[in-house]
Each structure stands twice: as structure tokens, then as C-alpha cells.
Amino acid sequence: MINVDTPTLICVQHIGFVVVDDAIIDAVSREDALRAMTIWAAKASFDEDQKGSIEVGKWADFVVLDRDIMNVEELEVPGTQVEAVYIAGEKIL
């Protein structure tokens, strides 16, 4: 819980976590965030046999990022840039 009696910097980042004095609170793990946008989303729409993971026979829609978002410092994640976009295995950007 945030102590409102002491001044503190609170900033809601655009990717859905809260930063309080450079500490991230109320955030899901990076692994769960990635699963939520990939395999769990595919399962929710009953499309897990076509998308949600990189496997033979699936659509192969994915992006290439400028950094490894699973290993950089948390505060570097929002600055991540997309370097390439692939749809059905074909580069479109």
C-alpha cells in the first residue's frame, strides 16, 4: 500500500504497471505478460491451434524488438522499439 502521508512520485506507465519512486508495484511477471499477449490470448479465442506460439503449421505472426524485454531493466521496457513485423511468416515492416 502507498503511504499518502509522504510525498512520492507515482506514474502510471502506458504498458500497465505503476512506478513509485523507481520501484514497480502491482505488476505481473514478464513471463505472464508475454503469455497473456500470446498463447493465453489464442486460447481465449479458441485459436491456439493456429496462433499464440511459434510452431510448425501456425501462422508465424511476430515482431522483432530492439532489445530483449525479458532481460532489460524494468524501466527500459516502455522505450522498446519494433524493428520488424512478420505476418504469416512474411516481413511487412
C-alpha positions as CSV (number, residue, x, y, z in Angstrom):
1,M,0.0,0.0,0.0
2,I,1.2,3.5,-0.8
3,N,1.7,5.8,2.2
4,V,-0.1,9.0,1.2
5,D,1.5,11.0,4.1
6,T,4.9,11.0,2.4
7,P,5.5,12.8,-0.9
8,T,6.2,10.3,-3.6
9,L,6.3,10.2,-7.4
10,I,3.6,8.0,-8.8
11,C,3.5,7.4,-12.6
12,V,1.2,5.0,-14.5
13,Q,3.2,3.7,-17.4
14,H,1.4,3.0,-20.7
15,I,2.1,-0.7,-20.5
16,G,0.1,-1.2,-17.4
17,F,2.3,-1.1,-14.3
18,V,2.7,1.5,-11.6
19,V,6.1,3.1,-10.7
20,V,6.5,4.6,-7.2
21,D,9.9,6.1,-6.5
22,D,11.5,3.9,-9.3
23,A,10.0,0.7,-7.8
24,I,7.5,-1.2,-9.8
25,I,4.4,-2.4,-7.9
26,D,1.2,-4.2,-8.9
27,A,2.9,-5.8,-12.0
28,V,2.5,-9.2,-13.5
29,S,5.7,-11.1,-14.3
30,R,7.3,-10.6,-17.7
31,E,6.6,-14.2,-18.5
32,D,2.9,-13.9,-17.6
33,A,2.6,-10.6,-19.6
34,L,4.1,-12.4,-22.7
35,R,1.8,-15.4,-22.2
36,A,-1.2,-13.0,-21.8
37,M,-0.5,-11.5,-25.2
38,T,0.3,-14.7,-27.0
39,I,-0.7,-18.2,-26.0
40,W,-3.4,-17.2,-23.4
41,A,-5.0,-14.8,-25.9
42,A,-5.0,-17.5,-28.5
43,K,-6.6,-20.0,-26.1
44,A,-9.2,-17.4,-25.1
45,S,-10.3,-17.1,-28.7
46,F,-10.0,-20.9,-29.3
47,D,-7.3,-20.3,-31.9
48,E,-4.4,-22.0,-30.1
49,D,-4.0,-24.5,-32.9
50,Q,-3.3,-21.6,-35.4
51,K,-1.5,-18.9,-33.3
52,G,-0.2,-18.0,-29.9
53,S,3.2,-19.7,-30.1
54,I,5.9,-20.3,-32.7
55,E,5.4,-23.8,-34.0
56,V,5.3,-25.6,-37.4
57,G,1.9,-25.2,-39.0
58,K,1.0,-22.0,-37.1
59,W,0.6,-18.5,-38.6
60,A,4.0,-17.1,-37.6
61,D,2.9,-13.6,-36.7
62,F,5.5,-12.0,-34.6
63,V,7.6,-8.8,-34.1
64,V,11.4,-8.3,-33.7
65,L,12.2,-5.8,-31.0
66,D,15.3,-3.7,-30.4
67,R,16.0,-5.2,-27.0
68,D,15.4,-8.4,-25.0
69,I,12.4,-7.3,-23.0
70,M,12.7,-10.3,-20.8
71,N,16.1,-9.3,-19.5
72,V,16.5,-5.5,-19.6
73,E,15.8,-3.3,-16.6
74,E,12.1,-2.8,-16.0
75,L,12.2,0.9,-16.6
76,E,13.7,0.3,-20.1
77,V,10.8,-1.8,-21.3
78,P,8.5,1.1,-22.2
79,G,11.2,2.5,-24.6
80,T,11.3,-0.7,-26.6
81,Q,11.0,-0.1,-30.4
82,V,9.7,-2.5,-33.0
83,E,12.4,-3.3,-35.7
84,A,10.3,-5.7,-37.9
85,V,6.8,-7.2,-38.1
86,Y,6.0,-10.5,-39.7
87,I,2.6,-11.7,-40.7
88,A,2.1,-15.3,-41.8
89,G,5.9,-15.6,-41.9
90,E,6.3,-12.7,-44.3
91,K,8.1,-9.4,-43.3
92,I,5.7,-6.5,-43.7
93,L,7.7,-3.8,-41.8
